[in-house]
């Protein structure tokens, strides 16, 4: 059964789905749920170039996230994207796991970094969280990412090794070279 082309869902800043006329997305700036792996892949591939030469060489790959890995990740988490005139320029995913939510795969196209897109996506996703904690794992050497999350109220957590082993499925080498930031979302 042909259902026609995929039309992204559009959300306002409070997480409410906006109406769409005749099934056509409103061609304006906004946050959408993203389900197209090709679109997500393009943003991850471009946005992750910033890691090259910064994170440990044995942890950087090109492409940073192969398509089969991305498709697997999409089965476990929900991806949101920031679009302008329907062009995807930033993505962020959330993954509820056990008693927390993990912020995953936050990338903005290189040419749009530093323009507030990551902040808008983060604020949007934070409103969707219903667990006590929102945790973010990133590379210790990605100081720009750590500074970004600190600016938004996240704190580096001392028990990062325990958290990485409990909530993430990553190799031990990545545990050694990563950190975890957290923000309490609910009392």
DRENKOL-560526 format. One line per 4 residues: number of its first residue (from 1); for each residue x, y, z of N, C-alpha, C. Coordinates in nm, 4 decimals. Last residue first. Layout:
! residues N
NUM) X:Y:Z:X:Y:Z:X:Y:Z; ...
***
This chain:
! residues 187
187) 1.2240:1.5674:4.0463:1.2613:1.5523:4.1893:1.2654:1.4082:4.2343; 1.3807:1.5528:3.7243:1.2623:1.5360:3.8092:1.3087:1.5213:3.9542; 1.6289:1.5941:3.6151:1.5131:1.6475:3.5450:1.3861:1.6439:3.6292; 1.9611:1.6566:3.6634:1.8427:1.6032:3.7288:1.7198:1.6725:3.6709
183) 2.2018:1.5777:3.4315:2.1147:1.6845:3.4795:1.9920:1.6184:3.5399; 2.5429:1.4913:3.3571:2.4055:1.4623:3.3944:2.3330:1.5842:3.4426; 2.8022:1.3504:3.1619:2.7412:1.4679:3.2227:2.5962:1.4328:3.2533; 3.0814:1.1479:3.1498:2.9352:1.1532:3.1548:2.8940:1.2813:3.2244
179) 3.3498:1.0731:2.9194:3.2984:1.1282:3.0443:3.1457:1.1261:3.0363; 3.6032:0.8521:2.7791:3.4773:0.9277:2.7796:3.4474:0.9855:2.9169; 3.8082:0.6733:2.7727:3.8304:0.8014:2.7061:3.7058:0.8909:2.7043; 3.7256:0.4362:2.8994:3.8474:0.5055:2.9460:3.8559:0.6480:2.8937
175) 3.5117:0.3632:2.7384:3.4868:0.3990:2.8779:3.6050:0.4805:2.9303; 3.6510:0.2930:2.5097:3.5660:0.4122:2.5056:3.5284:0.4569:2.6460; 3.7713:0.0601:2.5977:3.8559:0.1728:2.5551:3.7757:0.3028:2.5497; 3.5503:-0.1083:2.6332:3.6229:-0.0591:2.7507:3.7120:0.0609:2.7153
171) 3.2777:-0.0254:2.4092:3.4004:-0.0963:2.4459:3.4713:-0.0301:2.5648; 2.9336:0.0031:2.5197:3.0517:0.0542:2.4494:3.1748:-0.0243:2.4935; 2.6421:0.0540:2.5894:2.7037:-0.0687:2.5399:2.8219:-0.0264:2.4535; 2.5420:0.2284:2.8853:2.5882:0.2281:2.7461:2.6474:0.0913:2.7131
167) 2.4744:0.1885:3.1545:2.3742:0.2392:3.0609:2.4154:0.2377:2.9139; 2.6930:0.0707:3.2962:2.5541:0.0346:3.3269:2.4573:0.0708:3.2150; 2.9273:0.1830:3.2025:2.9119:0.0373:3.1961:2.7666:-0.0061:3.2176; 2.8799:0.4531:3.2544:2.9042:0.4092:3.1169:2.8858:0.2583:3.1022
163) 2.8570:0.4460:3.5372:2.7442:0.4858:3.4539:2.7605:0.4370:3.3104; 3.1166:0.3689:3.6154:3.0012:0.2868:3.6521:2.8809:0.3177:3.5630; 3.2608:0.5884:3.5081:3.2889:0.4512:3.4646:3.1714:0.3583:3.4946; 3.1506:0.8164:3.6428:3.1319:0.7977:3.4989:3.1592:0.6550:3.4530
159) 3.1114:0.9326:3.8945:3.0993:0.7875:3.8784:3.0814:0.7478:3.7323; 3.1120:1.2124:3.8747:3.2330:1.1422:3.9193:3.2294:0.9920:3.8923; 2.9884:1.3997:3.6045:2.9596:1.3072:3.7138:3.0834:1.2241:3.7456; 2.9541:1.7370:3.5220:3.0352:1.6156:3.5058:3.0126:1.5276:3.6274
155) 2.6259:1.8681:3.4745:2.7476:1.8573:3.5553:2.8210:1.7290:3.5210; 2.4294:2.1052:3.2945:2.4761:1.9683:3.3164:2.6062:1.9720:3.3953; 2.3447:2.3612:3.2200:2.3125:2.3095:3.3525:2.3535:2.1667:3.3812; 2.4337:2.4545:2.9795:2.2914:2.4235:2.9900:2.2559:2.3519:3.1206
151) 2.7032:2.4705:3.0059:2.6314:2.5961:2.9869:2.4804:2.5764:3.0042; 2.7617:2.1983:2.9978:2.7745:2.2714:3.1254:2.6974:2.4028:3.1193; 2.7287:2.1505:2.7226:2.6348:2.0924:2.8179:2.6428:2.1599:2.9542; 2.9452:2.3064:2.6205:2.8081:2.3271:2.5750:2.7092:2.2739:2.6786
147) 3.1689:2.1863:2.7427:3.1340:2.3253:2.7743:2.9893:2.3573:2.7350; 3.1587:1.9367:2.6138:3.1465:1.9448:2.7599:3.1044:2.0857:2.8007; 3.2041:2.0210:2.3501:3.0789:1.9534:2.3854:3.0552:1.9613:2.5359; 3.4592:2.1311:2.3674:3.3486:2.2164:2.3221:3.2145:2.1542:2.3594
143) 3.6161:1.9089:2.4401:3.5913:2.0146:2.5387:3.4772:2.1075:2.4972; 3.6583:1.6203:2.3933:3.5659:1.7070:2.3191:3.5218:1.8207:2.4109; 3.8030:1.4513:2.5555:3.8784:1.5515:2.4797:3.7889:1.6441:2.3972; 3.6129:1.2752:2.6554:3.6815:1.3669:2.7479:3.7500:1.4804:2.6730
139) 3.3161:1.2387:2.4615:3.4609:1.2189:2.4723:3.5218:1.3198:2.5692; 3.0110:1.1686:2.6408:3.0885:1.2278:2.5317:3.2362:1.2008:2.5567; 2.6823:1.1046:2.7427:2.8196:1.0566:2.7349:2.8895:1.1238:2.6188; 2.4404:1.2274:2.9494:2.5054:1.2479:2.8206:2.6468:1.1953:2.8308
135) 2.1227:1.1784:3.1040:2.2676:1.1586:3.1009:2.3202:1.1728:2.9589; 1.8758:1.2864:3.3082:1.9146:1.2865:3.1682:2.0664:1.2823:3.1664; 1.6768:1.1448:3.5694:1.8045:1.1939:3.5179:1.8121:1.1862:3.3665; 1.4108:1.0650:3.6086:1.4738:1.1573:3.7031:1.5992:1.2220:3.6447
131) 1.2116:1.0763:3.3049:1.2916:1.0072:3.4061:1.3576:1.1122:3.4966; 1.0911:1.2046:3.1013:1.0067:1.1722:3.2161:1.0798:1.0889:3.3209; 1.1513:1.4507:2.8583:1.2092:1.3557:2.9539:1.1147:1.3322:3.0707; 1.0818:1.6477:2.6870:1.0239:1.5156:2.6608:1.0641:1.4132:2.7681
127) 1.2298:1.8688:2.7428:1.0868:1.8741:2.7762:1.0178:1.7396:2.7579; 1.4758:1.7986:2.6307:1.4619:1.8021:2.7769:1.3151:1.8026:2.8195; 1.4265:1.8421:2.3590:1.4349:1.7050:2.4090:1.4194:1.7020:2.5609; 1.4265:2.1268:2.3543:1.3110:2.0491:2.3092:1.3128:1.9091:2.3698
123) 1.6843:2.1876:2.4425:1.5686:2.2353:2.5184:1.4431:2.1572:2.4821; 1.8314:2.0654:2.2316:1.8457:2.0191:2.3696:1.7254:2.0621:2.4537; 1.7535:2.2192:2.0100:1.7242:2.0756:2.0140:1.7298:2.0234:2.1575; 1.8556:2.4686:2.0897:1.7118:2.4518:2.0650:1.6728:2.3045:2.0703
119) 2.1300:2.4104:2.1065:2.0574:2.4571:2.2256:1.9071:2.4395:2.2090; 2.1881:2.3492:1.8393:2.2025:2.2468:1.9429:2.1267:2.2844:2.0687; 2.1444:2.6072:1.7311:2.0611:2.4940:1.6900:2.0681:2.3812:1.7924; 2.3104:2.8229:1.7793:2.1983:2.7983:1.8693:2.1110:2.6795:1.8351
115) 2.5322:2.8384:1.6212:2.4223:2.9297:1.5899:2.2968:2.9018:1.6732; 2.7366:2.6554:1.6311:2.7547:2.7816:1.7022:2.6441:2.8826:1.6775; 2.7066:2.5171:1.3019:2.7460:2.5053:1.4424:2.7674:2.6435:1.5029; 2.6579:2.5211:1.0336:2.5538:2.5772:1.1205:2.5896:2.5682:1.2687
111) 2.8624:2.3915:0.9033:2.8379:2.5318:0.8670:2.7331:2.5993:0.9545; 2.8381:2.1278:1.0116:2.9510:2.2152:1.0429:2.9202:2.3621:1.0165; 2.5245:2.0256:1.1418:2.6109:2.0452:1.0254:2.7165:2.1516:1.0569; 2.5327:1.8801:1.4611:2.4844:1.9903:1.3785:2.5802:2.0012:1.2606
107) 2.4368:1.6164:1.6809:2.5244:1.6691:1.5757:2.4543:1.7811:1.5015; 2.4104:1.3831:1.9189:2.3828:1.5252:1.8990:2.4846:1.5813:1.7996; 2.3684:1.1008:2.0185:2.3888:1.1463:1.8805:2.3438:1.2903:1.8558; 2.1556:1.1078:2.3049:2.2441:1.0385:2.2124:2.2579:1.1157:2.0830
103) 2.0865:1.1049:2.6378:2.0896:1.1930:2.5215:2.1932:1.1323:2.4288; 1.9051:0.8629:2.8134:2.0338:0.9017:2.7564:2.0097:0.9968:2.6400; 1.7268:0.8520:3.1118:1.7212:0.8748:2.9675:1.8594:0.9193:2.9238; 1.6869:0.5880:3.3589:1.7341:0.7188:3.3120:1.7010:0.7343:3.1637
99) 1.6418:0.3267:3.4351:1.5775:0.4321:3.5130:1.6211:0.5733:3.4737; 1.6577:0.1715:3.1298:1.6457:0.1421:3.2729:1.5750:0.2587:3.3412; 1.6482:0.4271:2.9024:1.7102:0.2981:2.9342:1.7134:0.2827:3.0859; 1.5444:0.6181:2.6344:1.5127:0.5767:2.7713:1.5744:0.4390:2.7946
95) 1.7203:0.8182:2.4358:1.7015:0.6745:2.4560:1.6699:0.6476:2.6027; 1.7084:1.0637:2.1834:1.6949:1.0271:2.3249:1.6660:0.8782:2.3327; 1.9093:1.2606:1.9601:1.8231:1.1468:1.9909:1.8159:1.1264:2.1411; 1.9373:1.5172:1.7221:1.9609:1.4761:1.8599:1.8636:1.3613:1.8879
91) 2.0658:1.7191:1.4525:1.9894:1.6058:1.5067:2.0274:1.5812:1.6519; 2.0467:1.9713:1.1976:2.0929:1.9237:1.3272:2.0066:1.8088:1.3739; 1.9448:2.0170:0.9493:2.0758:2.0765:0.9788:2.1285:2.0377:1.1163; 1.7449:1.9308:0.6826:1.7893:1.8862:0.8140:1.9297:1.9404:0.8399
87) 1.5276:2.1436:0.5239:1.6634:2.0889:0.5188:1.7070:2.0557:0.6616; 1.2802:2.2689:0.5487:1.2826:2.1231:0.5416:1.4222:2.0628:0.5258; 1.3495:2.5281:0.6158:1.2955:2.5000:0.4825:1.3091:2.3513:0.4493; 1.5422:2.3810:0.8521:1.5084:2.5117:0.7973:1.4706:2.4869:0.6527
83) 1.5219:2.1670:1.1337:1.5170:2.1921:0.9902:1.4922:2.3397:0.9634; 1.6469:1.9444:1.3612:1.6172:2.0856:1.3394:1.6273:2.1109:1.1900; 1.5104:1.6346:1.4737:1.5983:1.7153:1.3905:1.5516:1.8584:1.3824; 1.5263:1.3453:1.6764:1.4641:1.4722:1.6428:1.5636:1.5520:1.5608
79) 1.4792:0.9984:1.7214:1.5614:1.1070:1.6691:1.4750:1.2289:1.6385; 1.4652:0.7581:1.9720:1.3870:0.8511:1.8911:1.4756:0.9683:1.8513; 1.6004:0.4224:1.9715:1.5844:0.5575:2.0211:1.5052:0.6430:1.9239; 1.6288:0.1730:1.8565:1.6297:0.1832:2.0026:1.5977:0.3225:2.0558
75) 1.6408:0.1943:1.5873:1.5416:0.1009:1.6408:1.5266:0.1165:1.7916; 1.8569:0.3575:1.5435:1.7235:0.4136:1.5208:1.6130:0.3221:1.5729; 2.0708:0.1834:1.5751:2.0455:0.2842:1.6787:1.9037:0.3401:1.6652; 2.0532:0.0441:1.3316:2.0354:-0.0256:1.4592:2.0027:0.0703:1.5722
71) 2.1148:0.2532:1.1579:1.9837:0.1885:1.1474:1.9531:0.1103:1.2760; 2.3814:0.3026:1.2397:2.2776:0.4046:1.2557:2.1390:0.3415:1.2523; 2.5062:0.0646:1.1557:2.5047:0.1001:1.2984:2.3951:0.2028:1.3255; 2.4728:0.0865:0.8801:2.4102:-0.0262:0.9505:2.4042:-0.0013:1.1011
67) 2.6242:0.3243:0.8231:2.4784:0.3208:0.8055:2.4138:0.2052:0.8815; 2.8771:0.4108:1.0675:2.8317:0.3442:0.9448:2.6789:0.3319:0.9412; 2.9861:0.6974:1.1928:2.8845:0.5969:1.2249:2.8366:0.5347:1.0938; 3.2081:0.8074:1.0619:3.2064:0.7998:1.2079:3.1041:0.6979:1.2560
63) 3.3389:0.6328:0.7744:3.2467:0.7247:0.8386:3.2417:0.7015:0.9901; 3.5962:0.6687:0.9827:3.5360:0.7422:0.8721:3.4707:0.6413:0.7779; 3.6490:0.6924:1.3358:3.6312:0.6134:1.2144:3.5711:0.7025:1.1069; 3.8246:0.7092:1.6363:3.7663:0.7840:1.5248:3.7624:0.6951:1.4011
59) 3.9613:0.5545:1.8130:3.8164:0.5648:1.8327:3.7485:0.6396:1.7184; 4.2307:0.5740:1.7688:4.1715:0.4410:1.7561:4.0193:0.4414:1.7757; 4.2780:0.8438:1.8290:4.2810:0.7991:1.6889:4.2147:0.6629:1.6702; 4.0719:1.0099:2.0642:4.1771:0.9114:2.0366:4.1645:0.8535:1.8954
55) 3.9657:1.3298:1.9280:3.9426:1.2105:2.0102:4.0534:1.1100:1.9783; 4.1015:1.4947:1.7405:4.0748:1.5400:1.8773:4.0537:1.4203:1.9695; 4.1184:1.4011:1.4859:4.2385:1.4597:1.5420:4.2226:1.5078:1.6853; 3.7763:1.4510:1.4437:3.8998:1.4018:1.3819:4.0210:1.4772:1.4363
51) 3.5521:1.5781:1.5409:3.6238:1.4866:1.6298:3.7596:1.4433:1.5750; 3.4400:1.7132:1.3302:3.5061:1.7926:1.4345:3.5874:1.7054:1.5301; 3.2945:1.5316:1.1907:3.4299:1.5629:1.1410:3.5091:1.6428:1.2440; 3.0349:1.5099:1.2742:3.1367:1.4339:1.3483:3.2785:1.4631:1.3013
47) 2.8807:1.6519:1.0889:2.9020:1.7066:1.2228:3.0123:1.6381:1.3010; 2.8821:1.4733:0.8634:2.9400:1.6071:0.8567:2.9748:1.6603:0.9969; 2.7625:1.2384:0.9711:2.8893:1.2322:0.8989:2.9575:1.3688:0.8949; 2.5225:1.3362:1.0798:2.6230:1.2731:1.1660:2.7589:1.2754:1.0981
43) 2.3978:1.4265:0.8418:2.4278:1.5211:0.9499:2.5346:1.4636:1.0430; 2.3772:1.1882:0.6929:2.4471:1.3037:0.6362:2.4861:1.4038:0.7445; 2.2199:1.0268:0.8650:2.3571:0.9887:0.8314:2.4369:1.1093:0.7810; 1.9728:1.1521:0.8489:2.0466:1.1516:0.9757:2.1933:1.1237:0.9493
39) 1.9055:1.0976:0.5798:1.9166:1.2360:0.6281:1.9997:1.2436:0.7560; 1.9033:0.8174:0.5829:1.9939:0.8893:0.4928:2.0135:1.0337:0.5372; 1.6988:0.7474:0.7639:1.8388:0.7235:0.7993:1.9377:0.7971:0.7095; 1.4290:0.9242:0.8594:1.5005:0.8904:0.7365:1.6491:0.8714:0.7681
35) 1.2956:1.0230:1.0713:1.2958:0.8777:1.0561:1.3725:0.8314:0.9331; 1.2631:1.2730:1.3109:1.3328:1.2318:1.1897:1.3389:1.0799:1.1854; 1.0411:1.5209:1.4155:1.0870:1.3853:1.4369:1.1478:1.3390:1.3046; 1.1579:1.8602:1.4149:1.0793:1.7522:1.3568:1.1283:1.6194:1.4131
31) 1.1550:2.2009:1.4748:1.2023:2.0706:1.5189:1.1036:1.9651:1.4726; 1.2071:2.4677:1.2317:1.1476:2.3993:1.3441:1.2096:2.2646:1.3726; 1.1195:2.7068:0.9827:1.2205:2.6544:1.0736:1.1509:2.5801:1.1865; 0.8969:2.5966:0.7285:0.9503:2.6964:0.8178:1.0561:2.6292:0.9031
27) 0.6725:2.4846:0.5676:0.8121:2.5073:0.5269:0.8704:2.6223:0.6061; 0.4788:2.2360:0.7040:0.4956:2.3803:0.6992:0.6428:2.4072:0.6700; 0.4188:1.9502:0.5031:0.4839:2.0115:0.6175:0.4920:2.1624:0.5967; 0.1046:1.8427:0.3900:0.2329:1.9057:0.3578:0.2900:1.9708:0.4826
23) -0.1462:1.7496:0.4488:-0.0355:1.6556:0.4649:0.1004:1.7153:0.4321; -0.3078:1.9766:0.4295:-0.3095:1.8802:0.3195:-0.1939:1.7804:0.3272; -0.1101:2.1314:0.6724:-0.2157:2.1496:0.5733:-0.2010:2.0489:0.4602; -0.0661:2.0275:1.0010:-0.0085:2.0342:0.8675:-0.1240:2.0421:0.7681
19) -0.0184:2.1416:1.3390:-0.1014:2.0939:1.2282:-0.0287:2.1119:1.0950; 0.2460:2.0263:1.5549:0.1761:2.1330:1.4840:0.0928:2.0747:1.3709; 0.2684:1.8685:1.8655:0.2720:1.8523:1.7203:0.1882:1.9614:1.6560; 0.4502:2.0101:2.1302:0.3193:1.9815:2.0729:0.3306:1.9703:1.9214
15) 0.6867:2.0918:2.2477:0.6712:1.9510:2.2160:0.5357:1.9122:2.1599; 0.7258:2.3578:2.2783:0.6800:2.2852:2.3957:0.6547:2.1369:2.3697; 0.7899:2.4596:2.0290:0.8952:2.4574:2.1305:0.8553:2.3814:2.2569; 0.6150:2.2260:1.8091:0.6485:2.3593:1.8581:0.7491:2.3459:1.9711
11) 0.6967:1.9983:1.5444:0.6631:2.0251:1.6828:0.6920:2.1702:1.7172; 0.6008:1.7981:1.2717:0.6559:1.9250:1.3162:0.6061:1.9506:1.4576; 0.6941:1.5025:1.1037:0.6068:1.5663:1.2015:0.6769:1.6924:1.2495; 0.7631:1.4770:0.7513:0.8072:1.4850:0.8900:0.7001:1.5473:0.9792
7) 0.6271:1.2560:0.5306:0.6179:1.3960:0.5717:0.6578:1.4026:0.7185; 0.7135:1.0421:0.2710:0.7210:1.0655:0.4153:0.7165:1.2147:0.4424; 0.4797:1.0117:-0.0012:0.6108:1.0462:0.0534:0.6033:1.0688:0.2042; 0.2353:0.7400:0.0087:0.2893:0.8676:-0.0372:0.4231:0.8964:0.0277
3) 0.1624:0.4906:0.0744:0.1097:0.5964:0.1599:0.1620:0.7325:0.1187; 0.0745:0.2101:-0.0964:0.1544:0.3317:-0.1068:0.0886:0.4407:-0.0229; 0.0846:-0.1174:0.0000:0.0000:0.0000:0.0000:0.0889:0.1233:0.0000
***
